[in-house]
Amino acid sequence: MLVAKSQIMSDIPDGRALLADYISKETTQAALARAVGCSASHLSLILKGERGVSLGLAKRISAATGVPVETLPHEKTPEVAA
C-alpha cells in the first residue's frame, strides 16, 4: 500500500505548535530566546511562521525545549548558481 506524501507530512507534529505550547507552560519568549541565543523578535517570527530556523538554532531550541529538530521550520537554503 502506497502512502501519499501529504499523509506522511500530516503525521509529523508541527514544531511551531509544540514550541508555543512549551512556552505557554514553561517559560516566556524572551527567556527562551536568551537561552537559545536569538532575539525575542526572531523567535516571535519563527512562531508566526514568518521565519525558519538554521540547523544550529534548531538544535539549541530542541535541547532547551525537547521539541524535535525535524519538526521545526528550516530556513530555505539559497540556491547556488551553477
Backbone torsions as a table, in degrees:
resi	resn	phi	psi	omega
1	MET	NA	127.4	178.4
2	LEU	-87.1	142.2	178.0
3	VAL	-112.3	130.5	-179.4
4	ALA	-66.0	146.0	178.7
5	LYS	-57.9	-37.7	179.8
6	SER	-63.1	-34.3	178.2
7	GLN	-68.5	-41.1	178.6
8	ILE	-63.3	-45.4	-178.9
9	MET	-64.1	-34.3	-179.1
10	SER	-72.1	-18.4	178.7
11	ASP	-80.9	-13.4	179.2
12	ILE	-86.6	126.4	-179.0
13	PRO	-63.9	150.5	177.9
14	ASP	-80.0	111.7	-178.1
15	GLY	-60.6	-33.9	178.7
16	ARG	-63.3	-41.4	178.9
17	ALA	-66.7	-41.4	177.7
18	LEU	-62.5	-40.9	-179.9
19	LEU	-66.9	-44.2	178.3
20	ALA	-61.7	-40.2	178.3
21	ASP	-63.9	-43.7	178.2
22	TYR	-59.4	-47.3	-178.1
23	ILE	-61.9	-43.1	-177.5
24	SER	-64.3	-27.3	-176.7
25	LYS	-99.1	-28.9	-167.7
26	GLU	-116.5	-25.9	-169.9
27	THR	-160.6	-165.9	173.1
28	THR	-117.2	162.6	176.4
29	GLN	-59.9	-43.0	-178.2
30	ALA	-62.2	-44.2	-179.0
31	ALA	-66.5	-41.8	178.5
32	LEU	-66.0	-41.5	178.8
33	ALA	-58.3	-45.3	177.7
34	ARG	-61.4	-41.9	-177.0
35	ALA	-65.5	-31.4	-176.3
36	VAL	-103.1	-1.9	174.2
37	GLY	82.2	36.5	173.6
38	CYS	-135.3	171.6	179.1
39	SER	-81.4	156.9	177.3
40	ALA	-62.7	-35.3	179.6
41	SER	-67.7	-36.9	176.8
42	HIS	-63.9	-44.9	178.7
43	LEU	-62.7	-38.8	177.5
44	SER	-61.4	-42.4	178.6
45	LEU	-64.6	-37.1	176.4
46	ILE	-62.2	-46.3	-178.2
47	LEU	-64.8	-31.5	178.3
48	LYS	-81.7	-8.2	-178.6
49	GLY	82.4	14.5	-178.8
50	GLU	-94.8	-8.4	-179.1
51	ARG	-145.4	141.7	174.0
52	GLY	-93.7	179.8	179.7
53	VAL	-119.8	146.3	173.7
54	SER	-71.4	164.4	178.8
55	LEU	-61.3	-40.2	179.4
56	GLY	-62.4	-45.4	179.0
57	LEU	-67.2	-38.9	177.6
58	ALA	-59.7	-41.1	178.7
59	LYS	-65.3	-39.8	179.3
60	ARG	-68.2	-41.0	177.5
61	ILE	-63.0	-44.0	-179.8
62	SER	-62.0	-43.7	-179.9
63	ALA	-63.6	-36.0	-177.4
64	ALA	-80.1	-29.0	-171.0
65	THR	-118.0	-21.6	-174.4
66	GLY	86.5	0.1	176.7
67	VAL	-72.3	125.2	-177.0
68	PRO	-60.4	135.7	-179.3
69	VAL	-51.9	-44.7	-173.9
70	GLU	-67.5	-12.0	179.5
71	THR	-92.4	-12.0	-178.7
72	LEU	-82.2	143.7	-178.5
73	PRO	-70.5	119.9	-176.8
74	HIS	-84.3	150.4	174.3
75	GLU	-65.3	147.2	174.9
76	LYS	-76.2	132.3	179.5
77	THR	-82.3	129.4	178.6
78	PRO	-62.4	139.1	179.2
79	GLU	-74.9	141.2	-179.6
80	VAL	-95.5	127.7	178.1
81	ALA	-69.8	138.2	-178.4
82	ALA	-80.1	NA	NA
